[in-house]
Structures are given as C-alpha cells and as structure tokens.
Amino acid sequence: MNDILKKILKKEPIIEYITTGDAKLDKKILGYQKGELITIASRPGFGKTSLALKSVIANIKKGKKVYYLTCGESSETIIAKIIAQMLNIRINDLLLGTYTDVDEFEMQNTIEIICEYLILEECSSIDIKWFDNIYINMFHSDLTVIDNINYSDIFDNMDTFRKLKEFAYDWKQPIIILTSIDINVEKRLDKRPRLLDITNAKYISEYSDKIIVIYSDDFYKEKLEAQKENILRIKGEDYKSTFINKPIIEKEIIVLRNIFGQNGKLRVKFNQSIGGFLDKEEEEINYGDIEIPDIL
C-alpha cells in the first residue's frame, strides 16, 4: 500500500494496463486492466474478433504472451486475420497463398513474433474439464481471449462467468470473451445493440468489468442499396450503387459498461479486405438520444 501512496504523491501511474490496440479506446476506458473480465459483442461479421485481434497484435508486438482460444473459427483463419492486419494484406490472398509484394524478411519476422508470443488453441467444444487447460495456459500469458462463448452450453449459467472472473483475478490478467448479439435486434428501427441484446446478458452484466459492442450503419445501408439495385434492374433501369462492396466502411465501438465510469463510443474506419480497424480518421461522438440501459 505504501508503494501505491508514494506513486500517488509523485503523480505517477498506479496501474499498468493491457492495450486495446486503439489509443483513443485506451484513453476512454484505461485499457484492459489486470483481473478484469471484458465482454466484446456484436452481430456476426461486425468485427468483434477483429477488435480482439487488434489488442492481440499490439501486445505480442510488445513481447507480451497471449493465450487465444478459438471455438467458432479455425486456427488457420485466425492466423490469416492476424497476419493480414500486421502486414496489411488481403485475408483471401493469405488463405489462398496468392499474396504478392510482401517483403520476405518482414513476413518471416511477423511469423516469428506470432510463434513466440501467441498461444493459439482450437477447440470445437468446451466442457468443465476445459477449465483446467485454460487455467494452466493462463499461467504463461498476459492476456487471454475466448472466441466465441456461444459455441458451448457451459456459458448458460452464472458459475462459468464467476469462475472466469476468478481466473482473471488469480493470474492478474484481463480475460476477453467474445459473444453475439441476439438476432431480435434486427427487428428494431434503431439496431444499435443494448446491454439486454447480448447473449447471456444477465450473467455477463453480473461479472463483466467492461462491456463493448460493435455496430455499423454502413452494413445496413449496403443491404438497402443492394435491394434498390435489384428493384431498379427489374424495372429496366441502370443503377449501380457506389455503396456496395466499399473497401472502407464506418463502424462504432460502443462502451456500454466500464467500471471506471466513462462510457461512450468511437466512430472508426474498418478495412474490409484485411479485416481490421484503422488507426486514422477516428472521431469521438456522443450517445445523443440513444438509450443504453445498464441494469437488468
């Protein structure tokens, strides 16, 4: 305690956080703290894995160990996404082996960083025995990511989340869990996710120190433009939307829960070909009239 008090007197930082990979998000929520359970949620394809990987990449570059458990995607796809973001390469080119104009030394260095600092485990199903494995792997890590908890019934009870929170506290590291937003959000006029829209929201709300959701107006605009194209094509009109298959789209990173008190959201650019959030052109915006309930 004396050491903490001395740091306060000297105006020195008293916490060390694991970076989210985004400087503005770090500033808003003070990064991912040791002992925290963090939930990142979105509808499928909106970027929850990409946001988690942004933190993974930033931390393995700093020489921190990351344990990544993938339940919904193959390890090959996760590796491709990581390299795509690190080297700015199209994911499809990596998966098919058709990438070009990549410096061989840079690729080799990237692979060495991944091999040294990333513990990647692929799991088709999670049961009670699995907790023993994650507990052991966390011992060697600075950050743990579980992608995606919707692939197991074990997360349908509060004890599972309590145990994960205990693991985070025991090993003094953040645990990030990825989950989905309920499909019923598609029925609303305002489709921005709220706390109650998150799968297993009751348990997540009880134990998560930070809850982040991802939303994109551009996703829905693209669907409307595609419908418009089809309708006008049937009528014999030549209409080609410039909004379809845009390489760069806009997304919102919305902080619904933050134990440090500051919620809010960031507007960010997302590169669809590499599957990564961009570092530039970020703009902080307010909630406005959006109602985001924090209590179940």
C-alpha positions in Angstrom: 0.0 0.0 0.0 2.8 2.4 0.8 4.2 2.0 -2.7 0.8 3.0 -4.2 0.6 6.0 -1.9 4.1 7.1 -2.9 3.2 6.9 -6.6 0.1 9.0 -6.0 2.1 11.7 -4.2 4.6 11.7 -7.1 1.8 11.8 -9.6 3.0 8.5 -11.1 0.6 6.0 -12.8 -0.5 3.4 -10.3 -1.9 1.0 -12.9 -0.5 -0.9 -15.8 -3.0 -1.8 -18.5 -3.0 -4.2 -21.4 -3.6 -2.0 -24.5 -6.8 -2.4 -26.6 -4.7 -1.7 -29.6 -6.5 1.6 -30.1 -5.1 4.8 -28.4 -8.5 6.5 -28.1 -10.2 3.5 -26.7 -7.3 3.0 -24.2 -7.8 6.6 -23.1 -11.5 6.3 -22.7 -11.6 3.0 -20.7 -8.0 2.9 -19.4 -7.2 -0.2 -21.4 -7.8 -3.7 -20.2 -6.8 -3.9 -16.6 -5.3 -6.9 -14.8 -8.0 -9.0 -13.2 -10.8 -7.7 -15.5 -13.3 -9.7 -17.4 -14.1 -7.9 -20.7 -17.0 -8.8 -23.0 -17.0 -7.8 -26.7 -20.2 -8.5 -28.5 -21.7 -7.9 -32.0 -23.9 -9.4 -34.7 -21.9 -11.9 -36.8 -19.5 -10.2 -39.2 -19.5 -6.8 -37.4 -15.9 -7.1 -36.1 -15.7 -8.5 -32.6 -12.9 -10.8 -33.5 -11.1 -8.1 -35.4 -11.3 -5.8 -32.3 -9.9 -8.5 -30.1 -7.1 -9.3 -32.6 -6.2 -5.6 -32.6 -5.3 -6.0 -28.9 -3.6 -9.3 -29.5 -1.4 -7.9 -32.2 -0.5 -4.7 -30.3 0.5 -6.8 -27.3 2.5 -9.6 -29.0 4.5 -6.8 -30.7 5.4 -5.6 -27.2 6.6 -9.0 -26.2 3.6 -10.0 -24.1 2.2 -13.5 -24.1 -1.4 -14.0 -25.4 -3.5 -17.1 -25.0 -6.2 -17.3 -27.7 -8.9 -19.9 -27.7 -10.9 -20.1 -30.9 -14.2 -22.1 -30.8 -16.0 -20.7 -33.8 -13.2 -20.4 -36.4 -10.3 -22.5 -37.5 -6.8 -21.6 -36.3 -5.8 -21.1 -39.9 -8.4 -18.3 -40.3 -7.3 -16.6 -37.1 -3.7 -16.7 -38.1 -4.6 -15.3 -41.5 -6.5 -12.5 -39.9 -3.6 -11.7 -37.6 -1.0 -11.6 -40.4 -3.4 -9.6 -42.6 -3.7 -6.9 -40.0 0.0 -6.9 -39.2 1.2 -6.6 -42.8 -1.8 -5.0 -44.5 -2.5 -8.0 -46.8 -5.9 -9.2 -48.1 -7.2 -12.1 -46.0 -8.3 -14.1 -49.0 -4.8 -13.8 -50.6 -3.3 -15.2 -47.4 -5.8 -18.1 -47.2 -5.2 -19.0 -50.9 -1.5 -18.3 -50.9 -1.8 -15.7 -53.7 -0.4 -12.8 -51.8 2.4 -10.8 -53.6 4.6 -7.7 -52.9 5.4 -8.8 -49.4 8.9 -8.5 -48.1 10.2 -12.0 -47.2 12.1 -10.7 -44.2 9.1 -8.8 -42.9 6.9 -11.9 -43.3 9.4 -14.1 -41.5 9.7 -11.6 -38.7 6.0 -11.5 -38.3 5.7 -15.2 -38.1 8.5 -15.4 -35.5 6.6 -12.9 -33.3 3.4 -14.9 -33.6 5.2 -18.2 -32.8 7.0 -16.8 -29.8 4.2 -14.8 -28.1 0.9 -16.3 -29.2 -0.6 -19.5 -27.7 -3.4 -20.4 -30.1 -5.7 -23.3 -29.3 -8.6 -24.5 -31.4 -11.5 -26.1 -29.5 -14.7 -27.5 -31.0 -16.5 -27.8 -27.7 -16.0 -26.6 -24.1 -16.8 -28.6 -21.0 -15.9 -28.4 -17.3 -12.6 -30.2 -17.8 -11.6 -27.5 -20.3 -11.3 -25.1 -17.4 -8.2 -27.0 -16.1 -6.5 -26.4 -19.5 -7.3 -22.7 -19.6 -6.1 -22.2 -16.1 -2.7 -23.8 -17.0 -2.3 -21.8 -20.2 -3.2 -18.5 -18.4 -0.2 -19.1 -16.2 2.1 -18.4 -19.1 0.1 -15.4 -20.5 -0.5 -11.7 -20.0 -3.9 -11.7 -21.9 -6.5 -14.4 -22.6 -9.1 -14.3 -25.4 -12.0 -16.7 -25.7 -13.6 -16.6 -29.1 -16.6 -17.4 -29.1 -18.6 -18.4 -26.0 -21.8 -19.1 -27.9 -20.5 -22.4 -29.0 -20.9 -24.1 -25.6 -23.8 -24.6 -23.2 -21.4 -24.2 -20.4 -21.8 -20.5 -20.6 -25.6 -20.7 -19.9 -25.0 -20.4 -16.2 -23.6 -17.8 -13.8 -20.9 -20.1 -12.3 -18.9 -20.2 -15.5 -18.6 -16.4 -15.6 -17.8 -16.3 -11.9 -15.0 -18.8 -12.5 -13.6 -16.8 -15.4 -13.6 -13.7 -13.3 -11.8 -15.6 -10.6 -9.2 -16.8 -13.1 -8.6 -13.2 -14.3 -8.1 -12.1 -10.7 -5.9 -15.1 -9.7 -3.5 -14.6 -12.6 -3.7 -10.8 -12.6 -4.5 -10.5 -16.3 -7.5 -9.5 -18.4 -9.8 -12.1 -20.0 -11.7 -11.1 -23.1 -14.7 -13.1 -24.0 -16.4 -12.7 -27.4 -20.2 -13.3 -27.8 -23.1 -12.5 -30.1 -25.9 -10.0 -30.2 -29.4 -11.5 -30.3 -31.0 -11.6 -33.8 -34.1 -9.8 -32.5 -32.1 -6.5 -32.7 -32.7 -6.7 -36.4 -36.4 -6.1 -35.8 -35.8 -2.7 -34.3 -35.7 0.6 -36.1 -32.6 1.5 -34.1 -30.4 -1.5 -34.4 -27.6 -0.3 -32.1 -27.0 -3.0 -29.6 -28.0 -2.5 -25.9 -27.0 -4.5 -22.9 -30.1 -6.6 -22.9 -29.4 -7.6 -26.6 -26.2 -9.5 -25.6 -26.5 -13.3 -25.4 -26.4 -14.3 -21.7 -26.7 -10.6 -20.8 -27.8 -11.4 -17.2 -24.6 -13.3 -16.4 -22.3 -11.0 -18.4 -23.7 -8.0 -16.7 -23.0 -9.5 -13.3 -19.3 -10.2 -13.8 -18.0 -8.2 -16.7 -16.0 -5.1 -15.8 -16.2 -3.7 -19.3 -18.8 -4.4 -22.0 -18.1 -3.3 -25.6 -20.4 -3.7 -28.6 -19.8 -3.0 -32.2 -22.3 -1.5 -34.7 -22.3 -0.3 -38.3 -24.8 1.8 -40.1 -22.9 1.1 -43.3 -23.7 -2.6 -43.1 -27.5 -1.9 -43.2 -27.0 0.9 -45.9 -25.3 -1.6 -48.1 -28.2 -4.1 -47.8 -30.7 -1.4 -48.7 -28.6 -0.3 -51.7 -28.4 -3.9 -52.9 -32.2 -4.2 -52.7 -32.5 -0.9 -54.6 -30.2 -2.2 -57.4 -32.3 -5.3 -57.8 -35.6 -3.5 -57.9 -34.4 -0.9 -60.5 -32.8 -3.7 -62.5 -36.1 -5.5 -62.7 -37.7 -2.2 -63.9 -35.1 -2.0 -66.6 -33.2 0.9 -65.1 -29.4 1.0 -65.0 -28.4 1.8 -61.4 -25.1 0.9 -59.8 -24.6 1.9 -56.2 -21.1 3.1 -55.1 -22.0 2.0 -51.6 -21.8 -1.7 -52.3 -18.6 -3.6 -51.6 -16.9 -0.4 -50.3 -13.3 -1.3 -49.2 -13.5 1.0 -46.2 -16.7 1.3 -44.1 -17.5 3.1 -40.9 -18.3 1.3 -37.6 -19.0 2.3 -34.0 -17.2 0.9 -30.9 -19.7 1.4 -28.1 -18.7 1.1 -24.5 -21.8 0.0 -22.5 -20.1 -0.8 -19.2 -16.9 0.5 -17.7 -16.0 0.1 -14.1 -14.0 3.3 -14.3 -17.2 5.1 -15.1 -16.7 6.6 -18.6 -18.9 5.1 -21.3 -19.3 6.4 -24.8 -18.4 5.4 -28.3 -15.9 5.9 -31.0 -16.5 6.1 -34.7 -13.8 4.2 -36.6 -12.9 3.1 -40.1 -12.8 -0.6 -41.0 -10.9 -2.1 -43.9 -13.0 -5.0 -45.1 -10.3 -6.6 -47.3 -7.8 -7.0 -44.4 -10.5 -7.3 -41.7 -9.0 -4.7 -39.5 -9.9 -1.4 -37.8 -7.9 1.5 -39.0 -5.9 3.8 -36.7 -6.7 7.0 -38.5 -9.8 9.2 -39.0 -11.3 8.3 -35.7 -13.9 10.6 -34.3 -15.4 10.7 -30.9 -19.2 11.1 -30.8 -21.8 11.3 -28.1 -24.8 9.0 -27.3 -27.3 11.6 -28.2 -30.8 10.2 -27.7 -29.7 6.6 -27.7 -31.0 4.8 -24.5 -28.5 2.3 -23.2 -29.8 0.6 -20.1 -27.1 -0.5 -17.7 -29.1 -2.5 -15.2 -31.0 -5.8 -15.8 
